[in-house]
Amino acid sequence: MPNRKIRNQKIEIRNIKKDKYKRPSWDEYFLNLVEIVGTRSTCDRGRPSCVIVKDRRVLATGYGGSPIGQPHCDDVGHEMQKQIDEEGNISEHCVRTLHAEVNALCQAAKFGISIDGATLYIKFTPCYTCAKMVVNAGIKRVVSQVKYHAGAKTMKLFKQAGVKLEIKENKVATYERQ
């Protein structure tokens, strides 16, 4: 190997400002998982999804989908049903699928996983029926990306039951019949 002379060179160090990586908060992390879980939904009306977490560990997930072995909305279409609220407003809802939070609660029950005291991360604030199940399952905190259009009764129930509800984006979820 030949001898080389090393010159004393002045090296210019540029101050290049790089965007420093920002690690997501735990809520952001689990809401990102909610988005991924939603890609499995078999009902294209919002692709709802849910992740149940305790002590920063995922216990169960759920997405909008038909009961096991039954046809999916994505394959055979929606099973729409008209519903009338107490103010007389008529809306249509797909009743073919189970809601994401129900599927997550069922998965926890099926595999014997205690979710008492857990946090439920969800795309839309739960409907009133699902909210009642969330309360009875012992969920203590619900983190929702956006509000559900018919969520007033849910918010009232959660407040009365001591379930902390946090909504990250102050907007109401909208979806149309596909």
DASUL-V868333 format. One line per field, one symbol per residue. phi: phi as a letter, one per 20 degrees, with the letter a starting at -180 (. if undefined). A space follows every 10 residues. Layout:
phi->???
//
This chain:
phi->.ffceeeede dedeeeedff fdffffffgf fffgffgffe gdcfenlfbb cdcblmcfda cbbfafggne fegfecnede cfcdefenfd cdcedfdefg fffffffffg dmdfdgnedd ebfdgfffff fffffffnfd bcddfceefd dfffffggff emefdcdfde befcbdfe
//
